[in-house]
């Protein structure tokens, strides 16, 4: 797979290693700049202000964390793409992002980690909250500008719960084809996504609910900024949230639900959605005064279509709402 380094002038495909790419960029920059000698010819003085978008693999990340580049070298990066992050660790630590203090967007594609975390550690490891605070708080500052997180084809990822404290300013979250993801986030951490405007989940075949119950007491979950919610091709999704919580969506005005044949209702608790008037499917638009009833009707039609297409030997995907 090609990797990409984007500067203020152009985009370079990295068919060799990251060091070679940056060395070449530095060489060109030095040739163009009359200030090279005045600044001592330091690579950071020329390359860093130009870097905006970079794509990294496992080897690239190892090179960067190994200290071969200055700690502030990537401070101007706005878009970070991590592709094929394949190693023995089950956790991707957001500590790595300390080098990317102005990130606006992260794309993770075809990686094998099970969890995202704001600190180092194994999956499920219990830690004292007081001990963690000095390590987590700097990440809140580092991720201040992070608005978009896209996770695609990360087949081992189970949820984003542990990373939620670093995602408080997200406005867009897209999760596609994460086949082991059973839920997106737990109920006690869902409030960390209160700035979210767009949420899209597609092709996560094991997902049973978007928000899962946990042991912490939570009566009310509010997505105060969420305007657009898309649930597509989630074959085992039973409900957006099966716990008995009050869900409030004061801004939601666009809901798309399609190819979710197991979905029985939207939620089991009270629901407030004052702006939502309809539900969009692949084929039509349904008015929805009672969202649970609308979802139940869509599920009923889904089952009827599946039975009919089965008898006719047709392809189910051609008919699903």
C-alpha positions in Angstrom: 0.0 0.0 0.0 1.2 3.5 -0.8 1.8 5.8 2.0 1.3 9.5 1.7 3.0 12.7 3.0 1.2 15.9 2.1 3.0 19.2 2.2 1.7 22.7 1.7 2.6 22.4 -2.0 2.0 18.8 -3.0 1.4 15.1 -2.0 4.2 12.5 -2.0 3.6 8.8 -2.2 6.0 6.9 0.1 7.1 3.8 -1.7 10.2 3.7 0.5 10.7 4.5 4.1 9.5 7.6 6.0 13.1 8.8 6.7 14.0 8.8 3.0 10.8 10.8 2.1 11.5 13.4 4.7 15.1 13.6 3.7 14.1 14.2 0.1 11.6 16.9 1.1 14.3 18.5 3.3 16.7 18.5 0.3 14.2 20.2 -1.9 13.2 22.7 0.8 16.8 23.7 1.4 17.4 24.2 -2.3 14.4 26.5 -2.5 15.0 28.5 0.7 17.5 31.4 0.8 17.2 31.3 4.6 18.6 27.8 4.9 22.1 29.0 5.9 20.7 31.5 8.3 18.7 28.9 10.1 21.5 26.4 10.2 20.0 24.1 7.6 17.8 22.3 10.2 15.2 20.1 8.6 12.6 21.1 11.2 12.8 24.8 10.1 11.7 23.9 6.5 9.8 20.7 6.4 7.5 20.9 9.4 5.6 24.0 8.5 4.7 22.3 5.2 3.5 18.9 6.5 -0.3 18.8 6.8 -1.3 15.2 6.0 0.7 12.1 6.7 0.0 8.3 6.4 1.9 5.9 8.7 2.3 2.2 9.1 3.6 0.1 12.0 7.2 0.6 10.9 6.8 4.3 10.6 5.3 4.6 14.1 8.2 2.5 15.5 10.6 4.9 13.8 8.9 8.0 15.2 8.5 6.6 18.8 12.1 5.4 18.7 13.2 9.0 18.9 14.6 9.5 15.4 12.7 12.7 15.0 12.3 15.7 17.2 9.4 15.6 19.6 7.7 18.6 18.0 8.5 17.6 14.4 4.9 16.7 13.5 3.2 19.5 15.4 1.7 21.0 12.3 0.0 17.8 11.0 -3.8 18.2 10.7 -4.7 14.8 9.2 -3.1 11.6 10.4 -3.8 8.3 8.6 -2.7 5.1 10.3 -2.8 2.1 8.0 -2.0 -1.6 8.6 -0.9 -1.1 12.2 -0.1 -4.8 12.7 1.8 -5.8 15.8 1.6 -7.9 18.9 0.0 -5.2 21.0 -3.7 -5.3 21.6 -3.9 -1.6 22.5 -3.2 1.4 20.4 -2.1 4.1 22.9 -3.0 7.7 22.2 0.2 8.6 24.0 1.7 8.5 20.5 -0.4 11.5 19.6 1.6 13.8 21.9 3.7 14.5 18.8 0.6 15.7 16.8 -0.7 18.5 18.9 -2.8 20.2 16.1 -4.6 17.1 14.7 -8.0 17.7 13.3 -8.6 14.3 11.8 -7.5 10.7 12.4 -8.1 7.9 10.0 -7.4 4.3 11.1 -7.5 1.7 8.3 -6.9 -2.1 8.4 -5.3 -2.2 11.9 -5.3 -5.2 14.3 -5.6 -3.5 17.8 -8.5 -4.4 20.1 -8.8 -1.1 21.9 -7.8 2.5 21.7 -6.5 3.9 24.9 -5.2 7.3 26.3 -2.4 5.4 28.2 -0.2 2.4 27.9 -1.5 -0.9 29.1 -3.1 -4.3 28.3 -6.8 -4.8 27.5 -8.9 -4.9 30.6 -6.0 -3.9 33.0 -7.3 -2.3 36.1 -5.6 1.0 37.1 -6.0 3.6 39.9 -7.7 6.7 38.5 -5.6 9.0 40.6 -2.4 7.4 39.2 -3.7 7.9 35.7 -4.6 11.5 35.8 -1.1 12.9 35.2 -0.9 10.8 32.1 -4.4 11.4 30.8 -4.7 15.1 31.3 -2.0 16.1 28.7 -3.9 14.1 26.1 -7.0 16.2 26.7 -4.9 19.2 25.6 -3.3 17.4 22.7 -6.7 16.3 21.3 -8.3 19.7 21.7 -8.5 20.2 17.9 -9.4 16.6 17.0 -12.8 16.8 15.3 -13.0 13.7 13.1 -12.2 10.0 13.8 -12.7 7.4 11.1 -12.1 3.8 11.8 -12.3 1.4 8.8 -11.7 -2.3 8.6 -10.1 -2.7 12.0 -11.3 -6.2 12.5 -10.2 -6.8 16.1 -11.4 -3.5 17.6 -14.1 -4.2 20.3 -15.2 -0.6 21.2 -13.8 2.9 21.8 -14.7 3.1 25.5 -11.2 3.5 26.9 -10.3 6.3 24.5 -13.5 8.3 25.2 -11.7 10.7 27.6 -9.6 11.8 24.6 -12.5 12.3 22.2 -14.5 14.9 24.0 -14.3 17.4 21.1 -15.2 15.0 18.3 -17.8 16.3 15.9 -17.7 13.4 13.4 -17.2 9.7 14.2 -17.4 7.0 11.5 -16.9 3.3 12.1 -16.9 0.9 9.1 -16.5 -2.9 8.9 -15.1 -3.6 12.4 -16.3 -7.1 12.5 -15.5 -7.8 16.2 -17.1 -4.7 17.6 -20.1 -5.6 19.7 -20.8 -2.1 21.0 -19.5 1.3 20.3 -19.2 2.7 23.8 -20.6 2.0 27.3 -23.3 4.1 28.8 -21.2 5.8 31.5 -18.7 7.0 28.8 -21.2 8.0 26.2 -21.4 11.5 27.6 -17.9 12.1 26.4 -19.3 12.3 22.9 -21.6 15.2 23.7 -20.1 17.4 21.0 -20.7 14.8 18.3 -22.6 16.1 15.3 -22.4 13.1 12.9 -22.3 9.4 13.8 -22.1 6.7 11.1 -21.7 3.0 11.7 -21.6 0.6 8.7 -20.9 -3.1 8.3 -20.0 -4.0 11.9 -21.6 -7.5 11.7 -21.2 -8.4 15.4 -22.6 -5.1 16.8 -25.7 -5.7 19.0 -26.1 -2.2 20.4 -24.4 1.2 20.0 -24.5 2.1 23.7 -24.0 -0.8 26.1 -25.0 -0.9 29.8 -22.2 -1.0 32.4 -22.0 -1.2 36.2 -21.8 2.6 36.7 -25.1 4.5 37.5 -26.3 6.5 34.6 -29.9 7.7 34.3 -29.7 10.0 31.4 -27.6 10.2 28.2 -27.7 13.4 26.2 -26.3 13.8 22.7 -26.9 17.6 22.6 -25.2 18.3 19.2 -25.9 15.1 17.3 -27.7 16.0 14.0 -27.1 13.0 11.8 -27.2 9.3 12.8 -26.6 6.5 10.2 -26.9 2.8 11.0 -26.3 0.6 7.9 -25.7 -3.1 7.4 -25.6 -4.1 11.0 -26.9 -7.6 10.8 -27.0 -8.3 14.6 -28.0 -4.9 15.9 -30.9 -5.3 18.4 -31.2 -1.7 19.6 -29.4 1.6 19.7 -29.4 1.2 23.5 -31.1 -1.7 25.3 -30.6 -0.3 28.8 -33.3 1.5 30.7 -31.9 5.1 30.2 -33.5 8.3 29.2 -32.0 9.2 25.8 -32.1 12.8 24.6 -31.4 14.0 21.1 -32.3 17.7 21.1 -30.7 18.4 17.7 -31.2 15.1 15.8 -33.0 15.7 12.5 -31.6 13.1 10.2 -31.8 9.3 10.9 -30.9 6.7 8.4 -31.5 3.0 9.1 -31.1 0.2 6.6 -30.1 -3.4 6.4 -30.5 -3.9 10.2 -32.8 -7.0 10.1 -32.4 -7.9 13.8 -33.3 -4.4 15.1 -36.3 -4.7 17.5 -36.5 -1.1 18.7 -34.4 2.0 19.0 -34.3 2.0 22.8 -35.9 0.6 25.9 -36.0 3.7 28.0 -37.6 7.1 27.5 -36.7 9.0 24.3 -36.7 12.7 23.4 -36.1 13.7 19.8 -38.1 16.9 19.2 -36.7 17.7 15.8 -36.8 14.2 14.2 -39.7 13.8 11.9 -38.8 10.9 9.7 -36.5 7.9 9.2 -34.7 7.4 5.9 -34.1 3.9 4.4 -32.4 2.9 1.2 -35.8 3.0 -0.7 -38.1 5.5 1.0 -38.7 7.9 3.9 -41.0 7.0 6.9 -42.7 9.5 9.1 -42.0 8.7 12.7 -44.0 10.0 15.6 -43.0 6.9 17.6 -39.5 5.8 16.7 -39.7 2.4 18.4 -42.9 1.6 16.5 -41.3 2.7 13.2 -38.2 0.5 13.8 -40.5 -2.4 14.7 -42.4 -2.0 11.5 -39.2 -1.8 9.4 -38.0 -5.0 11.1 -41.3 -6.7 10.3 -41.1 -5.7 6.6 -37.5 -6.9 6.6 -38.5 -10.3 7.7 -41.3 -10.5 5.2 -39.0 -9.5 2.3 -36.4 -12.0 3.4 -38.9 -14.8 3.4 -40.2 -13.8 0.0 -36.8 -13.5 -1.6 -35.8 -16.8 -0.1 -38.7 -18.5 -1.8 -37.9 -16.8 -5.1 -34.2 -17.5 -4.8 -33.5 -13.8 -5.1 -30.7 -11.8 -3.6 -31.7 -10.4 -0.2 -29.6 -7.2 -0.6 -31.7 -6.2 -3.6 -34.8 -5.9 -1.5 -33.9 -4.9 2.0 -35.2 -1.5 3.1 
